[in-house]
Amino acid sequence: MAELILALDLPNKEQALSLIDSLGGKLSWCKVGMELFTGSGPDLIAELKKRQLSVFLDLKFHDIPHTVGRAVAQAARIGADLVTVHCQGGARMLQEACAVKERPRIFGVTVLTSMAQGEIPGVSANPNDFALDLATLAATAGLDGIVCSVQEVAAIKKRHPNLRVLCPGIRPTWAEKKGTADDQRRTATPQKAVALGADFLVVGRPVLCADNPREALEKILDEMASS
């Protein structure tokens, strides 16, 4: 069954932990992205682990192979359970990341869900086709999974059934009505993502912007379970 990851897209550790504590143990996974990690650092990861949460450290590493390998090793040291690297970093970079001993799970970012046709620099291919090509690169390099929009899940699962697929851009219909579709271009509902075979769903603003975040979280979990 698909698992829900709550994106802690918040400016500081205090707000993030306050939100987590208000959810009453309804959560197994959380995502720490660039804003929160830059402001709060590794201490936040330790606090989340104390709360029995699995941590997705979403820093999207993209650099020379040696540097990315060392960054993955540091992510493992501070307790991250899953990290992301950009597939466009190339095969050698992905292989260096996977070569780290006792590493966290590594997922390769294909095409950001904020990007539509014609918006990927230097790439004329349709985002769906480009994501599938990058997923093949990730599978060949030995990554555990990939990050893609719900639109690409079925094709990627068909070609690479052993790759785990993580989908951001999850927007329940009731959240869209509140105007939280925001800068995401290629979005889908929780039900559609689960039905197409996504393994992880990342949800942020539909919960963070809700009047009652715990109620919103429970509603999304119920929608996932009923798919």
Secondary structure per residue as TSV (DSSP state, phi and psi in degrees):
chain	resnum	aa	ss	phi	psi
A	1	M	-	360.0	144.8
A	2	A	-	-64.7	148.5
A	3	E	E	-111.9	146.1
A	4	L	E	-95.4	133.6
A	5	I	E	-115.7	123.6
A	6	L	E	-88.5	122.5
A	7	A	E	-80.0	114.4
A	8	L	-	-85.9	66.8
A	9	D	-	-84.4	71.9
A	10	L	-	-129.2	159.3
A	11	P	S	-79.9	-17.4
A	12	N	S	-152.9	165.7
A	13	K	H	-62.5	-38.9
A	14	E	H	-61.5	-45.4
A	15	Q	H	-66.4	-39.7
A	16	A	H	-63.5	-47.4
A	17	L	H	-69.3	-35.6
A	18	S	H	-61.7	-42.9
A	19	L	H	-63.5	-48.2
A	20	I	H	-56.8	-45.4
A	21	D	H	-66.6	-25.0
A	22	S	H	-80.0	-11.0
A	23	L	T	-87.9	-4.1
A	24	G	T	63.5	35.6
A	25	G	T	73.8	19.5
A	26	K	-	-82.7	-2.5
A	27	L	-	-119.6	142.4
A	28	S	S	-110.0	-31.5
A	29	W	E	-125.7	146.1
A	30	C	E	-138.7	156.2
A	31	K	E	-112.2	130.9
A	32	V	E	-110.5	116.4
A	33	G	-	-101.5	-166.2
A	34	M	H	-64.8	-43.3
A	35	E	H	-61.9	-51.4
A	36	L	H	-69.1	-40.8
A	37	F	H	-68.3	-38.3
A	38	T	H	-63.2	-37.6
A	39	G	H	-82.6	-26.7
A	40	S	H	-116.6	-26.7
A	41	G	-	73.6	-171.4
A	42	P	H	-61.3	-24.1
A	43	D	H	-58.9	-33.7
A	44	L	H	-63.0	-41.1
A	45	I	H	-59.3	-42.1
A	46	A	H	-61.7	-41.0
A	47	E	H	-65.8	-38.5
A	48	L	H	-67.9	-38.7
A	49	K	H	-64.9	-35.8
A	50	K	H	-60.4	-27.3
A	51	R	T	-90.6	16.1
A	52	Q	T	64.1	31.8
A	53	L	-	-100.9	142.3
A	54	S	E	-82.2	138.7
A	55	V	E	-114.6	123.6
A	56	F	E	-97.8	108.0
A	57	L	E	-92.1	104.3
A	58	D	E	-101.5	78.8
A	59	L	E	-106.2	-5.5
A	60	K	E	51.0	60.5
A	61	F	E	-57.5	134.5
A	62	H	-	-155.9	99.9
A	63	D	S	-161.1	-168.4
A	64	I	-	-64.9	152.7
A	65	P	H	-52.3	-45.5
A	66	H	H	-61.2	-43.7
A	67	T	H	-64.6	-41.8
A	68	V	H	-66.3	-40.3
A	69	G	H	-58.9	-43.7
A	70	R	H	-69.0	-34.2
A	71	A	H	-66.2	-40.8
A	72	V	H	-62.2	-41.0
A	73	A	H	-61.9	-40.5
A	74	Q	H	-67.0	-37.5
A	75	A	H	-61.8	-39.8
A	76	A	H	-64.8	-40.2
A	77	R	H	-61.9	-36.9
A	78	I	T	-88.7	-0.5
A	79	G	T	106.0	9.3
A	80	A	-	-66.2	139.4
A	81	D	S	-96.1	-22.4
A	82	L	E	-150.3	136.9
A	83	V	E	-132.3	162.0
A	84	T	E	-116.1	147.0
A	85	V	E	-131.3	152.5
A	86	H	E	-81.7	124.0
A	87	C	G	-59.8	-28.6
A	88	Q	G	-70.3	-4.0
A	89	G	G	-68.1	-15.7
A	90	G	-	96.8	166.4
A	91	A	H	-61.0	-44.4
A	92	R	H	-64.1	-38.7
A	93	M	H	-65.4	-43.7
A	94	L	H	-64.2	-40.6
A	95	Q	H	-66.0	-38.8
A	96	E	H	-63.3	-40.0
A	97	A	H	-62.9	-42.9
A	98	C	H	-71.4	-19.6
A	99	A	T	-78.5	-9.1
A	100	V	S	-64.4	131.2
A	101	K	T	-73.9	143.5
A	102	E	T	50.5	44.3
A	103	R	-	-82.6	161.1
A	104	P	-	-73.4	173.8
A	105	R	E	-65.1	142.3
A	106	I	E	-120.7	123.7
A	107	F	E	-114.1	137.7
A	108	G	E	-94.4	129.0
A	109	V	E	-77.9	127.6
A	110	T	-	-93.2	-90.2
A	111	V	S	-119.6	126.8
A	112	L	-	-59.6	141.4
A	113	T	T	-70.1	-8.7
A	114	S	T	-83.1	-7.0
A	115	M	-	-103.3	135.2
A	116	A	-	-112.6	179.5
A	117	Q	T	-52.1	129.7
A	118	G	T	86.6	-0.7
A	119	E	-	-104.9	-3.1
A	120	I	S	-87.8	114.7
A	121	P	T	-57.0	127.0
A	122	G	T	75.8	5.9
A	123	V	-	-125.1	121.1
A	124	S	-	-96.5	-12.1
A	125	A	S	-65.5	153.3
A	126	N	-	-58.8	137.3
A	127	P	H	-54.0	-36.4
A	128	N	H	-64.7	-43.4
A	129	D	H	-68.9	-40.3
A	130	F	H	-64.9	-40.0
A	131	A	H	-62.2	-38.7
A	132	L	H	-66.0	-40.7
A	133	D	H	-62.6	-42.5
A	134	L	H	-68.6	-33.6
A	135	A	H	-63.5	-37.6
A	136	T	H	-63.9	-41.2
A	137	L	H	-61.1	-43.0
A	138	A	H	-62.8	-43.8
A	139	A	H	-64.3	-41.4
A	140	T	H	-65.3	-35.8
A	141	A	H	-76.9	-14.8
A	142	G	T	99.1	15.7
A	143	L	-	-67.2	158.2
A	144	D	S	-81.2	-25.9
A	145	G	E	-170.8	-175.5
A	146	I	E	-137.0	163.5
A	147	V	E	-112.1	127.2
A	148	C	-	-154.1	171.4
A	149	S	-	-78.1	163.0
A	150	V	G	-59.5	-28.4
A	151	Q	G	-59.9	-26.7
A	152	E	G	-98.8	-6.1
A	153	V	H	-58.3	-51.1
A	154	A	H	-60.2	-45.7
A	155	A	H	-66.6	-39.5
A	156	I	H	-68.3	-42.8
A	157	K	H	-63.8	-35.0
A	158	K	H	-66.6	-42.1
A	159	R	H	-80.6	-34.7
A	160	H	-	-131.9	74.9
A	161	P	T	-62.7	-20.0
A	162	N	T	-88.7	-9.5
A	163	L	S	-77.6	130.9
A	164	R	E	-80.3	143.9
A	165	V	E	-121.5	127.8
A	166	L	E	-114.1	130.0
A	167	C	E	-121.2	116.2
A	168	P	-	-84.6	-171.4
A	169	G	-	69.6	29.3
A	170	I	B	-87.4	122.2
A	171	R	-	-134.7	104.7
A	172	P	-	-59.9	153.1
A	173	T	H	-60.8	-36.1
A	174	W	H	-70.1	-27.1
A	175	A	H	-74.1	-37.8
A	176	E	H	-61.6	-35.8
A	177	K	H	-65.4	-24.1
A	178	K	T	-87.0	0.0
A	179	G	T	86.9	25.5
A	180	T	-	-100.4	17.6
A	181	A	-	-69.4	-29.2
A	182	D	T	43.0	-132.2
A	183	D	T	-84.6	-1.4
A	184	Q	-	-75.0	136.6
A	185	R	S	-101.0	-41.6
A	186	R	S	-111.7	89.4
A	187	T	-	-114.3	169.8
A	188	A	B	-160.7	163.4
A	189	T	-	-80.1	161.3
A	190	P	H	-57.1	-41.7
A	191	Q	H	-60.9	-43.4
A	192	K	H	-66.6	-41.4
A	193	A	H	-60.9	-44.8
A	194	V	H	-66.6	-43.4
A	195	A	H	-61.1	-33.3
A	196	L	H	-83.8	-9.7
A	197	G	T	110.1	12.7
A	198	A	-	-62.8	142.0
A	199	D	S	-93.6	-32.9
A	200	F	E	-132.2	136.6
A	201	L	E	-115.9	127.6
A	202	V	E	-101.5	123.2
A	203	V	E	-127.0	131.3
A	204	G	-	-123.4	-83.8
A	205	R	H	-59.3	-33.9
A	206	P	H	-58.2	-26.2
A	207	V	H	-93.8	-47.7
A	208	L	H	-62.2	-34.0
A	209	C	T	-93.3	-0.5
A	210	A	S	-73.5	150.1
A	211	D	S	-62.8	-33.9
A	212	N	S	-129.6	91.6
A	213	P	H	-57.5	-39.2
A	214	R	H	-63.7	-42.3
A	215	E	H	-64.4	-41.1
A	216	A	H	-63.7	-42.9
A	217	L	H	-61.1	-46.0
A	218	E	H	-62.3	-38.0
A	219	K	H	-64.3	-42.2
A	220	I	H	-65.8	-42.8
A	221	L	H	-61.2	-39.5
A	222	D	H	-65.0	-40.6
A	223	E	H	-64.4	-39.3
A	224	M	H	-64.5	-42.2
A	225	A	H	-68.1	-26.9
A	226	S	T	-88.5	-2.9
A	227	S	-	-77.4	360.0
